[in-house]
Amino acid sequence: DAIIAVEMMVVKMEQGWDRFKAATFAYTSTAFPMLTGTLVTAAAFTPVGFSKSAASEYTFSIFAVVSIALGVSWLVAVVFTPYLGYKLLDPAKLVSLAQKHGEDIYNTPFYRRFRATVTGCLRHRWKVIIATVLLFVLSIVAFNKGVQKQFFPSSSRLELLVDLWLPQGASLVATEHEVKRVEQLLAKDANVSSFTCYIGNGTPRFFLSLDVKLFSDNFGQCVIMTRDFAAREDLKHRLEQIFTSATGGYSHLHPHVSRLENGPPVGYPVQFRVSGADVEQVRGIAEQVSALMRANPHLQDVSYDWNEKVKSVRVEVDQDKARALGTSSREVAQALQGWLNGIALTQYREGDQLIDIVFRGQKTSDGEAAGLDRLPDLDIALANGAHVPLAQVAKLVPTLEEGVIWRRNRVPTLTVLADMRDKTQPATVSGQLNTQLETLRARLPAGYHVEMGGSVEEAAKGETAIKAVMPLMLVGVITLLMMQLQSISRTVIVLLTAPLGLIGVTASLLIFHVPFGFVANLGFIALAGMIMRNSVILVDQIRQDEE
């Protein structure tokens, strides 16, 4: 904005105008077109500022900062810049410089070449229009075929997260043992600046986009601060090699090394959800999906969000014997609870605190409840005050059962997760897998589904939320353009220039091998607004020259 105002003042002074007249002309001729262009650019960001999604919440500051910056820029350009020009520019010196070019101040080598280019384009306008349309169509094809899509890139922060999943049903004691092994490994690494580990749950949310984990006895997490970016990437690669090596000593675990994310937390970037009523059938379908994902060379660390079944013992009470002896399933359940978990008998007051006094069965040396081998001898109270062993009224049946069942819309849903092995974007791989899964979907029984999740789903949510506000943005932009240009044809011309930015966007992304992500989409919206802004100023200047 300031450049436009200063350039306008310089041109008018070179034409012989005095400083005050040149400064006021810069305001009267460019202030309102620049204001319209500024408001159009700010309006282009309204989908980011007003859409209802986690991604828009994360990027709201872009809308706020851009709008404020553009408003301040316009205010400085139309008020402060003309004042500076009035004080600093020397009309006599500018006139003497202009006289070197003769009567026409535009009689310079640059302007002559530029004028010849514009004249040639106007002379062959249909060829230029056809070439522009062809370039635009080509850019659309290249954008869809050659540019990889991305949700949000990984964070540039130096932290690494190491998630350790033990087999389902593992105790906190076992989890602590494995976490300490990882701590010993990290303590000897020169790339590690510091680290903190958690047992039974993940780290508190120290970063907005952190994928917070729920409490689980078989889960541990380490937050590692590396020395620099190169150290972070080197450590991540070496930890993945150690964890996946058959001789590394971690084959019984499911470790996952990840960087911090930008944008809404996703976790694993590639995800497919398998839903259905029968858990066993859902597992079978998920195994087919995971086999397909493991065969993809771009993926690694394929896993489930609920894993293997846990060992359990089902107590089947013989109701006839129980009634004959004067007991019931309730007394059996209370005895089992007291033996395994404990029952609060009373409370002890210490100061202003009440502490439960818990009756619990004898513990083993590692702090766990007594083993199952002693369970058949558990005393069950009878109505007459006597006791009988549990084995006399019930049968202990070893079995396997689901330790965790995640549900989505009340339907059991197992998610197959995978991380990226190379720099291929998750959206590209997810699209390939989604196409390959069509054959499997065609064979699924009624009521069973395989849906795509992960970063692709989150990106779609963000784009859907933005598209919902796009009509409001278009109404605002068209209204501003009509108020300024007061011509349907001029408004259409300005609107038609906005999509042409895709030509440069596609070329830049392909040349630098950069994916098109959510933030890049916001940049494209901003570019469209800037193109319309410049078009408004140019079209309005042409109108003034014609008049």
DASUL-V227708 format. One record per pair of residues at least 12 apart in sequence whose C-alpha atoms are under 7 Angstrom apart, sorted by the first residue. I is the first residue (numbers start at 1). GAP is how many residues later the second one is. D is the distance in Angstrom with one decimal. If there is no record, write none. Layout:
# DASUL-V227708
I/GAP/D + I/GAP/D
This chain:
# DASUL-V227708
1/33/7.0 + 1/72/6.6 + 1/73/6.1 + 1/76/5.4 + 2/75/4.4 + 2/79/6.2 + 5/21/5.4 + 5/72/6.4 + 5/77/7.0 + 6/79/6.8 + 8/18/5.6 + 9/13/5.0 + 9/14/5.8 + 9/17/5.8 + 13/78/5.4 + 13/81/6.5 + 13/82/6.7 + 14/80/5.2 + 14/81/4.6 + 14/84/5.6 + 15/80/6.9 + 16/79/6.4 + 18/73/6.6 + 19/67/5.4 + 19/72/6.6 + 20/66/6.4 + 23/59/5.1 + 23/62/6.9 + 23/63/6.3 + 27/51/5.6 + 31/47/5.8 + 33/451/6.9 + 33/503/6.3 + 33/504/5.2 + 33/507/6.8 + 34/40/7.0 + 34/503/6.3 + 35/39/6.5 + 36/444/6.3 + 36/448/6.7 + 37/495/6.8 + 37/496/3.7 + 37/497/6.8 + 37/499/6.2 + 38/32/6.0 + 38/33/6.9 + 38/495/6.5 + 40/437/5.4 + 40/440/6.9 + 40/489/6.0 + 40/493/6.5 + 41/485/6.5 + 41/488/4.1 + 41/489/5.8 + 41/492/6.6 + 42/24/7.0 + 42/25/5.2 + 43/430/5.9 + 43/433/6.6 + 43/434/6.4 + 44/429/6.2 + 44/481/6.2 + 44/482/6.5 + 44/485/5.7 + 45/18/5.6 + 45/480/7.0 + 45/481/6.9 + 46/427/6.2 + 47/419/5.0 + 47/422/5.1 + 47/423/6.0 + 47/426/6.9 + 48/12/6.1 + 48/15/6.3 + 48/418/6.4 + 49/14/5.5 + 51/414/5.3 + 51/415/5.4 + 51/418/6.1 + 52/413/5.8 + 53/409/5.8 + 53/412/6.1 + 54/210/5.9 + 55/208/6.0 + 55/209/5.8 + 55/407/5.6 + 56/406/6.8 + 58/205/6.1 + 135/368/6.7 + 136/364/6.4 + 136/367/5.8 + 139/363/6.7 + 139/364/5.3 + 139/367/5.9 + 143/363/5.7 + 147/362/6.8 + 147/363/6.5 + 147/368/6.1 + 147/369/6.7 + 148/277/6.4 + 148/280/6.5 + 148/367/4.8 + 148/368/6.2 + 149/276/6.7 + 149/278/5.8 + 149/279/6.9 + 149/366/5.4 + 149/367/4.9 + 149/368/5.8 + 150/275/6.2 + 150/277/6.3 + 150/365/5.9 + 150/366/5.6 + 150/367/4.1 + 150/368/6.8 + 151/304/6.0 + 151/305/7.0 + 151/308/5.4 + 151/366/4.9 + 151/367/5.2 + 152/110/5.7 + 152/111/5.9 + 152/365/6.0 + 152/366/6.1 + 153/109/6.2 + 154/105/6.6 + 154/106/6.3 + 154/107/4.8 + 154/108/5.7 + 155/104/6.9 + 155/105/5.4 + 155/106/5.1 + 155/107/5.3 + 158/67/5.9 + 158/68/5.6 + 158/70/6.3 + 158/71/6.1 + 158/74/6.2 + 159/64/6.7 + 159/65/5.4 + 159/66/4.6 + 159/67/6.2 + 159/100/6.7 + 159/101/6.8 + 160/63/5.9 + 160/64/5.1 + 160/65/6.6 + 160/97/7.0 + 160/98/5.9 + 160/99/5.0 + 160/100/6.7 + 161/61/5.8 + 161/62/4.9 + 161/63/6.3 + 161/96/5.7 + 161/97/5.3 + 161/98/6.2 + 162/59/5.6 + 162/60/5.1 + 162/61/6.6 + 162/93/6.8 + 162/94/5.6 + 162/95/4.6 + 162/96/6.6 + 163/57/6.1 + 163/58/4.6 + 163/59/6.7 + 163/92/5.5 + 163/93/5.1 + 163/94/6.5 + 164/55/5.7 + 164/56/5.0 + 164/57/6.0 + 164/89/6.8 + 164/90/6.0 + 164/91/4.5 + 164/92/6.6 + 165/53/5.9 + 165/54/4.8 + 165/55/6.7 + 165/88/5.9 + 165/89/5.0 + 165/90/6.1 + 166/52/5.0 + 166/53/6.4 + 166/87/5.1 + 166/88/6.4 + 167/51/6.8 + 167/86/6.9 + 168/50/6.4 + 168/139/6.9 + 168/140/6.3 + 168/141/6.8 + 168/142/5.8 + 168/235/6.4 + 169/49/6.6 + 169/141/5.8 + 169/234/7.0 + 170/47/6.6 + 170/48/5.1 + 171/46/5.6 + 171/47/6.1 + 172/28/6.6 + 172/45/5.0 + 172/46/6.4 + 175/24/6.7 + 175/43/5.7 + 175/44/6.6 + 175/45/6.5 + 176/23/6.3 + 179/41/6.5 + 191/35/5.7 + 191/36/5.8 + 191/40/5.3 + 191/44/6.7 + 192/32/6.8 + 192/33/6.1 + 192/34/4.6 + 192/35/6.2 + 193/32/5.4 + 193/33/5.1 + 193/34/5.5 + 194/30/6.1 + 194/31/5.2 + 195/27/6.7 + 195/28/5.5 + 195/29/4.3 + 195/30/5.9 + 196/26/5.6 + 196/27/5.3 + 196/28/6.6 + 197/24/5.5 + 197/25/4.0 + 197/26/6.2 + 198/22/5.6 + 198/23/5.2 + 198/24/6.2 + 199/20/6.4 + 199/21/4.5 + 199/22/6.7 + 200/15/5.7 + 200/16/5.0 + 200/17/4.6 + 200/18/6.5 + 200/19/5.2 + 200/20/5.7 + 201/12/6.3 + 201/13/6.1 + 201/14/4.5 + 201/15/6.0 + 201/18/6.2 + 201/19/6.2 + 202/18/6.6 + 202/19/5.4 + 209/52/6.0 + 209/53/6.1 + 209/54/5.9 + 209/55/5.5 + 209/56/5.0 + 210/50/6.8 + 210/51/6.9 + 210/55/5.9 + 211/54/5.1 + 211/55/6.8 + 211/56/6.0 + 236/21/6.5 + 240/17/6.7 + 243/12/6.7 + 266/188/6.0 + 266/189/6.1 + 268/149/5.9 + 268/150/5.8 + 268/151/5.5 + 268/186/6.5 + 269/149/6.8 + 269/150/6.0 + 269/157/6.0 + 269/185/5.0 + 269/186/5.1 + 270/147/6.0 + 270/148/5.3 + 270/149/6.4 + 270/156/5.9 + 270/160/6.2 + 270/183/7.0 + 270/184/5.1 + 270/185/6.7 + 271/144/6.5 + 271/145/5.6 + 271/146/4.7 + 271/147/6.5 + 271/181/6.1 + 271/182/4.8 + 271/183/4.7 + 272/143/5.6 + 272/144/5.3 + 272/145/6.9 + 272/178/6.5 + 272/179/5.5 + 272/180/4.5 + 272/181/5.4 + 273/140/6.4 + 273/141/5.8 + 273/142/4.3 + 273/143/6.3 + 273/177/5.5 + 273/178/5.0 + 273/179/6.3 + 273/180/6.7 + 274/12/6.2 + 274/139/5.5 + 274/140/5.2 + 274/141/6.1 + 274/175/5.7 + 274/176/4.6 + 274/177/6.6 + 275/136/6.4 + 275/137/5.8 + 275/138/4.3 + 275/139/6.5 + 275/173/5.5 + 275/174/5.2 + 275/175/6.6 + 276/135/6.2 + 276/136/5.9 + 276/137/6.7 + 276/171/5.9 + 276/172/4.5 + 276/173/6.7 + 277/134/6.2 + 277/135/6.2 + 279/133/6.6 + 286/130/6.7 + 290/12/6.8 + 290/126/6.3 + 298/122/6.0 + 298/123/5.1 + 298/124/6.0 + 298/126/6.9 + 299/119/6.2 + 299/120/5.7 + 299/121/4.8 + 299/122/5.0 + 300/118/6.0 + 300/119/5.3 + 300/120/6.0 + 300/121/5.5 + 301/117/5.5 + 301/118/5.8 + 302/115/5.5 + 302/116/4.4 + 302/117/7.0 + 303/113/5.8 + 303/114/5.2 + 303/115/6.5 + 304/110/6.8 + 304/111/5.7 + 304/112/4.7 + 304/113/5.8 + 305/109/6.5 + 305/110/5.6 + 305/111/6.8 + 306/98/5.8 + 306/99/6.7 + 306/108/6.7 + 309/91/5.8 + 309/92/5.3 + 309/93/4.7 + 309/94/5.8 + 310/90/5.5 + 310/91/5.6 + 310/92/6.2 + 310/93/5.6 + 311/88/6.1 + 311/89/4.8 + 311/90/6.7 + 312/86/5.9 + 312/87/5.4 + 312/88/5.7 + 312/89/6.8 + 313/83/6.2 + 313/84/5.5 + 313/85/4.4 + 313/86/5.9 + 314/82/5.9 + 314/83/5.1 + 314/84/6.3 + 314/85/7.0 + 315/79/6.3 + 315/80/5.9 + 315/81/4.9 + 315/82/6.4 + 316/78/5.4 + 316/79/5.2 + 316/80/6.4 + 317/12/6.6 + 317/76/6.0 + 317/77/4.1 + 317/78/6.4 + 318/75/5.6 + 318/76/5.3 + 321/72/5.8 + 322/71/5.6 + 325/57/6.8 + 326/56/5.5 + 326/57/5.4 + 327/55/5.3 + 327/56/6.4 + 331/49/7.0 + 331/50/7.0 + 332/48/6.3 + 335/45/6.4 + 338/21/6.3 + 338/22/5.1 + 338/23/6.4 + 339/21/5.2 + 339/22/4.1 + 340/20/6.7 + 340/21/6.3 + 340/29/5.8 + 341/19/6.5 + 342/16/5.8 + 342/17/5.2 + 342/18/4.1 + 343/15/5.3 + 343/16/5.3 + 343/17/6.6 + 344/12/5.9 + 344/13/5.6 + 344/14/4.3 + 344/15/6.3 + 345/12/5.8 + 345/13/5.8 + 345/14/6.6 + 376/13/6.4 + 376/14/5.2 + 376/15/4.8 + 377/12/4.8 + 377/13/5.9 + 377/14/6.6 + 378/12/5.3 + 427/29/5.7 + 485/55/6.8 + 494/38/5.7 + 494/41/5.7 + 494/42/6.5 + 495/37/6.7 + 497/34/6.7 + 497/35/6.6 + 498/30/4.6 + 498/33/5.8 + 498/34/5.8 + 499/29/6.6 + 501/26/6.8 + 501/27/6.4
